[in-house]
């Protein structure tokens, strides 16, 4: 259901024990590398883009996806 790149982003959220509504910031090369993936996850309503540059937070659906991701 999720591409390898999308799963890597979701695993990053899991690594930091993120819950819905908590913001995680991507910066530098990592932000550039995952820009298209982050946009795709927003389109799937898994992530919400925050006002802070590089800031993203999980939706409840994203939290479930993160926990089901290998």
N, CA, C and O atoms as a MOPAC input file, in Angstrom:
PM7 MOZYME 1SCF
protein

 N      0.81700 1    -1.19000 1     0.00000 1
 C      0.00000 1     0.00000 1     0.00000 1
 C      0.86800 1     1.26600 1     0.00000 1
 O      0.52200 1     2.25900 1    -0.63900 1
 N      1.98600 1     1.22300 1     0.71300 1
 C      2.89800 1     2.36000 1     0.76000 1
 C      4.20300 1     1.99000 1     0.08000 1
 O      4.68700 1     0.86500 1     0.20900 1
 N      4.77000 1     2.94700 1    -0.64700 1
 C      6.04500 1     2.70200 1    -1.32500 1
 C      7.16000 1     2.54900 1    -0.29400 1
 O      6.97800 1     2.84200 1     0.88800 1
 N      8.30400 1     2.09200 1    -0.75700 1
 C      9.45400 1     1.92400 1     0.13800 1
 C      9.84700 1     3.26700 1     0.75700 1
 O     10.17700 1     3.34100 1     1.94100 1
 N      9.81000 1     4.31200 1    -0.04400 1
 C     10.16100 1     5.64700 1     0.45700 1
 C      9.14200 1     6.12300 1     1.49800 1
 O      9.52100 1     6.70800 1     2.51300 1
 N      7.87000 1     5.87800 1     1.25300 1
 C      6.83600 1     6.25200 1     2.22300 1
 C      7.00800 1     5.48700 1     3.52900 1
 O      6.82700 1     6.04200 1     4.61300 1
 N      7.35500 1     4.21600 1     3.41800 1
 C      7.58300 1     3.42100 1     4.62300 1
 C      8.78900 1     3.93400 1     5.41200 1
 O      8.77400 1     3.90900 1     6.64200 1
 N      9.82800 1     4.39600 1     4.72200 1
 C     10.99700 1     4.95900 1     5.41000 1
 C     10.60200 1     6.20800 1     6.19900 1
 O     11.03700 1     6.39100 1     7.33600 1
 N      9.78000 1     7.06000 1     5.59900 1
 C      9.31900 1     8.26400 1     6.30400 1
 C      8.48700 1     7.86500 1     7.52100 1
 O      8.66600 1     8.42300 1     8.60300 1
 N      7.58900 1     6.91500 1     7.35400 1
 C      6.76100 1     6.47900 1     8.48300 1
 C      7.61500 1     5.85800 1     9.58900 1
 O      7.32600 1     6.04200 1    10.77200 1
 N      8.65800 1     5.12800 1     9.21300 1
 C      9.56200 1     4.56000 1    10.21900 1
 C     10.31800 1     5.65600 1    10.96900 1
 O     10.63900 1     5.50000 1    12.14700 1
 N     10.60000 1     6.76000 1    10.28800 1
 C     11.24900 1     7.89400 1    10.95600 1
 C     10.33500 1     8.43900 1    12.04600 1
 O     10.80000 1     8.75100 1    13.14200 1
 N      9.04900 1     8.55600 1    11.76000 1
 C      8.10500 1     9.00300 1    12.78200 1
 C      8.06000 1     8.01300 1    13.94300 1
 O      7.99800 1     8.41400 1    15.10500 1
 N      8.09200 1     6.72300 1    13.62400 1
 C      8.06700 1     5.70400 1    14.67700 1
 C      9.34400 1     5.74500 1    15.52000 1
 O      9.29100 1     5.55300 1    16.73500 1
 N     10.47300 1     5.99200 1    14.88800 1
 C     11.75900 1     6.06600 1    15.59500 1
 C     11.70300 1     7.11600 1    16.71100 1
 O     12.29400 1     6.92800 1    17.77500 1
 N     10.99800 1     8.20700 1    16.46700 1
 C     10.89600 1     9.28500 1    17.44600 1
 C      9.62800 1     9.18800 1    18.30300 1
 O      9.28700 1    10.12300 1    19.02600 1
 N      8.93400 1     8.04300 1    18.21300 1
 C      7.74300 1     7.77000 1    19.03300 1
 C      6.68100 1     8.86600 1    18.89700 1
 O      6.08800 1     9.30000 1    19.88400 1
 N      6.45600 1     9.30300 1    17.65600 1
 C      5.50900 1    10.37600 1    17.39100 1
 C      4.07300 1     9.87400 1    17.49500 1
 O      3.76700 1     8.73300 1    17.14800 1
 N      3.21300 1    10.74100 1    17.97300 1
 C      1.78000 1    10.46000 1    18.04300 1
 C      1.05500 1    11.50500 1    17.20200 1
 O      1.66100 1    12.51100 1    16.83200 1
 N     -0.23200 1    11.29700 1    16.88600 1
 C     -0.95000 1    12.27000 1    16.06400 1
 C     -0.86100 1    13.68100 1    16.64300 1
 O     -1.04100 1    13.89100 1    17.84200 1
 N     -0.58000 1    14.63300 1    15.76700 1
 C     -0.51900 1    16.02300 1    16.16900 1
 C      0.84600 1    16.50200 1    16.63400 1
 O      1.05700 1    17.70800 1    16.76300 1
 N      1.77600 1    15.59500 1    16.88800 1
 C      3.12800 1    16.00500 1    17.26900 1
 C      3.92900 1    16.28400 1    16.00100 1
 O      3.88500 1    15.51100 1    15.04300 1
 N      4.65500 1    17.38600 1    16.00700 1
 C      5.39400 1    17.78800 1    14.82100 1
 C      6.81100 1    17.20600 1    14.82200 1
 O      7.51900 1    17.22400 1    15.82800 1
 N      7.18500 1    16.69600 1    13.65900 1
 C      8.54800 1    16.23000 1    13.41600 1
 C      9.10300 1    17.08200 1    12.29100 1
 O      8.44300 1    17.26300 1    11.26700 1
 N     10.29400 1    17.60300 1    12.46600 1
 C     10.90100 1    18.47500 1    11.45900 1
 C     11.96500 1    17.73500 1    10.65600 1
 O     12.86200 1    17.10400 1    11.21500 1
 N     11.84600 1    17.82500 1     9.36000 1
 C     12.85400 1    17.32500 1     8.42800 1
 C     13.63300 1    18.54100 1     7.95400 1
 O     13.04800 1    19.60200 1     7.73600 1
 N     14.94400 1    18.40100 1     7.79000 1
 C     15.74300 1    19.54600 1     7.36700 1
 C     16.86300 1    19.10700 1     6.43900 1
 O     17.18100 1    17.92400 1     6.31700 1
 N     17.44200 1    20.09900 1     5.79500 1
 C     18.60800 1    19.86700 1     4.93900 1
 C     18.36900 1    18.84400 1     3.85000 1
 O     17.30600 1    18.82500 1     3.22900 1
 N     19.35500 1    17.99500 1     3.61600 1
 C     19.25900 1    17.00700 1     2.53200 1
 C     18.09400 1    16.03600 1     2.73000 1
 O     17.49100 1    15.57500 1     1.76000 1
 N     17.78500 1    15.73300 1     3.97900 1
 C     16.68300 1    14.80400 1     4.24800 1
 C     15.35000 1    15.39100 1     3.77600 1
 O     14.52100 1    14.67600 1     3.21400 1
 N     15.14600 1    16.67500 1     4.00300 1
 C     13.91500 1    17.33500 1     3.55500 1
 C     13.84100 1    17.30900 1     2.03500 1
 O     12.79000 1    17.00400 1     1.47100 1
 N     14.92400 1    17.61900 1     1.38200 1
 C     14.96100 1    17.61600 1    -0.08000 1
 C     14.74700 1    16.20200 1    -0.63100 1
 O     14.02800 1    16.01700 1    -1.61300 1
 N     15.36700 1    15.22000 1    -0.00100 1
 C     15.27500 1    13.82800 1    -0.44700 1
 C     13.83800 1    13.31900 1    -0.36100 1
 O     13.38200 1    12.60900 1    -1.25800 1
 N     13.12600 1    13.66900 1     0.69600 1
 C     11.79000 1    13.13300 1     0.93300 1
 C     10.65900 1    14.08000 1     0.52800 1
 O      9.49600 1    13.79700 1     0.81300 1
 N     10.97400 1    15.19000 1    -0.12500 1
 C      9.96200 1    16.19200 1    -0.46000 1
 C      8.76800 1    15.58100 1    -1.20400 1
 O      7.62200 1    15.81100 1    -0.81600 1
 N      9.01600 1    14.81600 1    -2.25500 1
 C      7.93100 1    14.21200 1    -3.02900 1
 C      7.17600 1    13.17300 1    -2.20400 1
 O      5.95400 1    13.06000 1    -2.30900 1
 N      7.89200 1    12.42900 1    -1.39900 1
 C      7.27400 1    11.41300 1    -0.55100 1
 C      6.37700 1    12.05800 1     0.49700 1
 O      5.26300 1    11.59400 1     0.73800 1
 N      6.86000 1    13.11600 1     1.11100 1
 C      6.05000 1    13.82600 1     2.11200 1
 C      4.78100 1    14.37800 1     1.47500 1
 O      3.70600 1    14.30900 1     2.07100 1
 N      4.90000 1    14.92700 1     0.26800 1
 C      3.72100 1    15.42800 1    -0.45200 1
 C      2.73700 1    14.30000 1    -0.75100 1
 O      1.52500 1    14.48300 1    -0.63700 1
 N      3.25600 1    13.13800 1    -1.13300 1
 C      2.38600 1    11.99700 1    -1.41900 1
 C      1.65200 1    11.54700 1    -0.15600 1
 O      0.47300 1    11.19900 1    -0.21700 1
 N      2.33500 1    11.55300 1     0.97700 1
 C      1.70100 1    11.16200 1     2.23300 1
 C      0.66300 1    12.19200 1     2.68100 1
 O     -0.32100 1    11.83500 1     3.33000 1
 N      0.86900 1    13.44500 1     2.34800 1
 C     -0.14400 1    14.47300 1     2.61600 1
 C     -1.37200 1    14.19500 1     1.75500 1
 O     -2.50000 1    14.26500 1     2.24400 1
 N     -1.16300 1    13.87800 1     0.47600 1
 C     -2.27700 1    13.56700 1    -0.43200 1
 C     -3.07100 1    12.35900 1     0.05600 1
 O     -4.28300 1    12.28200 1    -0.14900 1
 N     -2.38600 1    11.42000 1     0.69900 1
 C     -3.05600 1    10.22000 1     1.23200 1
 C     -3.66500 1    10.47600 1     2.60800 1
 O     -4.22800 1     9.56700 1     3.21800 1
 N     -3.55200 1    11.71700 1     3.10100 1
 C     -4.08800 1    12.13600 1     4.39300 1
 C     -3.47100 1    11.38000 1     5.56500 1
 O     -4.13200 1    11.07500 1     6.55800 1
 N     -2.18100 1    11.08800 1     5.41200 1
 C     -1.41100 1    10.41400 1     6.45200 1
 C     -0.60700 1    11.44000 1     7.25600 1
 O     -0.37700 1    11.26900 1     8.45300 1
 N     -0.18400 1    12.51200 1     6.57100 1
 C      0.56700 1    13.58500 1     7.20800 1
 C     -0.12700 1    14.91900 1     6.98600 1
 O     -0.90400 1    15.09300 1     6.04800 1
 N      0.17700 1    15.85400 1     7.87800 1
 C     -0.25800 1    17.24300 1     7.75200 1
 C      1.00600 1    18.09700 1     7.74100 1
 O      1.89000 1    17.92200 1     8.58000 1
 N      1.08500 1    19.02200 1     6.78800 1
 C      2.22200 1    19.93500 1     6.74200 1
 C      1.96900 1    21.06600 1     7.73100 1
 O      0.90300 1    21.68100 1     7.72900 1
 N      2.95500 1    21.33000 1     8.56800 1
 C      2.84800 1    22.38600 1     9.58100 1
 C      3.41200 1    23.69600 1     9.03100 1
 O      4.07200 1    23.70300 1     7.99200 1
 N      3.15400 1    24.79000 1     9.72200 1
 C      3.64500 1    26.10500 1     9.29100 1
 C      5.16000 1    26.22000 1     9.41600 1
 O      5.78800 1    26.94500 1     8.64500 1
 N      5.74400 1    25.52600 1    10.36000 1
 C      7.19000 1    25.52600 1    10.54000 1
 C      7.84700 1    24.83500 1     9.34500 1
 O      7.40400 1    23.76600 1     8.92600 1
 N      8.88600 1    25.43400 1     8.80400 1
 C      9.56700 1    24.85000 1     7.64500 1
 C     10.04600 1    23.43800 1     7.96200 1
 O     10.73900 1    23.20800 1     8.95300 1
 N      9.66200 1    22.49600 1     7.09700 1
 C     10.07400 1    21.10900 1     7.26700 1
 C      9.28100 1    20.36600 1     8.32200 1
 O      9.58800 1    19.21200 1     8.62100 1
 N      8.26500 1    21.00000 1     8.89300 1
 C      7.48200 1    20.38300 1     9.96000 1
 C      6.27900 1    19.61700 1     9.42500 1
 O      5.51700 1    20.11900 1     8.59900 1
 N      6.12700 1    18.40500 1     9.91000 1
 C      5.01600 1    17.52900 1     9.51900 1
 C      4.51500 1    16.80600 1    10.75800 1
 O      5.28300 1    16.51800 1    11.67600 1
 N      3.22400 1    16.51700 1    10.77700 1
 C      2.67800 1    15.72800 1    11.87500 1
 C      1.78100 1    14.64000 1    11.31200 1
 O      1.23900 1    14.76100 1    10.21300 1
 N      1.63700 1    13.58500 1    12.08300 1
 C      0.80300 1    12.45400 1    11.69500 1
 C     -0.66700 1    12.76200 1    11.93500 1
 O     -1.02100 1    13.44400 1    12.89600 1
 N     -1.51800 1    12.25400 1    11.05200 1
 C     -2.94600 1    12.22100 1    11.32200 1
 C     -3.21400 1    10.92200 1    12.09300 1
 O     -2.29700 1    10.12800 1    12.30400 1
 N     -4.45500 1    10.70500 1    12.50900 1
 C     -4.76800 1     9.43200 1    13.17700 1
 C     -4.57800 1     8.26800 1    12.20000 1
 O     -4.10300 1     7.19900 1    12.58400 1
 N     -4.94900 1     8.48300 1    10.95100 1
 C     -4.72200 1     7.44500 1     9.92300 1
 C     -3.21700 1     7.21400 1     9.73900 1
 O     -2.78000 1     6.08000 1     9.54500 1
 N     -2.43500 1     8.28400 1     9.79900 1
 C     -0.99300 1     8.16700 1     9.66900 1
 C     -0.38200 1     7.41100 1    10.83900 1
 O      0.56200 1     6.64000 1    10.66600 1
 N     -0.92400 1     7.63300 1    12.02600 1
 C     -0.44000 1     6.90800 1    13.21200 1
 C     -0.67700 1     5.40900 1    13.03700 1
 O      0.19600 1     4.59800 1    13.34600 1
 N     -1.86300 1     5.04500 1    12.54100 1
 C     -2.16700 1     3.64300 1    12.28800 1
 C     -1.24700 1     3.07400 1    11.20200 1
 O     -0.76800 1     1.94600 1    11.31800 1
 N     -1.00600 1     3.85700 1    10.15400 1
 C     -0.11900 1     3.41400 1     9.07500 1
 C      1.29900 1     3.23200 1     9.58600 1
 O      1.97600 1     2.26900 1     9.22800 1
 N      1.74400 1     4.15800 1    10.42100 1
 C      3.09100 1     4.08000 1    10.99300 1
 C      3.24400 1     2.79700 1    11.80400 1
 O      4.27000 1     2.12300 1    11.71500 1
 N      2.24300 1     2.46600 1    12.58100 1
 C      2.32700 1     1.28000 1    13.43300 1
 C      2.21200 1    -0.01900 1    12.64400 1
 O      2.67400 1    -1.06100 1    13.10900 1
 N      1.60900 1     0.02100 1    11.47000 1
 C      1.49200 1    -1.19300 1    10.66400 1
 C      2.65400 1    -1.34800 1     9.69600 1
 O      2.79900 1    -2.38300 1     9.04600 1
 N      3.47700 1    -0.31700 1     9.60400 1
 C      4.62000 1    -0.31300 1     8.69600 1
 C      5.73600 1    -1.18700 1     9.27000 1
 O      5.99900 1    -1.17400 1    10.47200 1
 N      6.39300 1    -1.95500 1     8.37200 1
 C      7.46000 1    -2.85500 1     8.83800 1
 C      8.75400 1    -2.14800 1     8.96400 1
 O      9.75500 1    -2.75500 1     9.34300 1

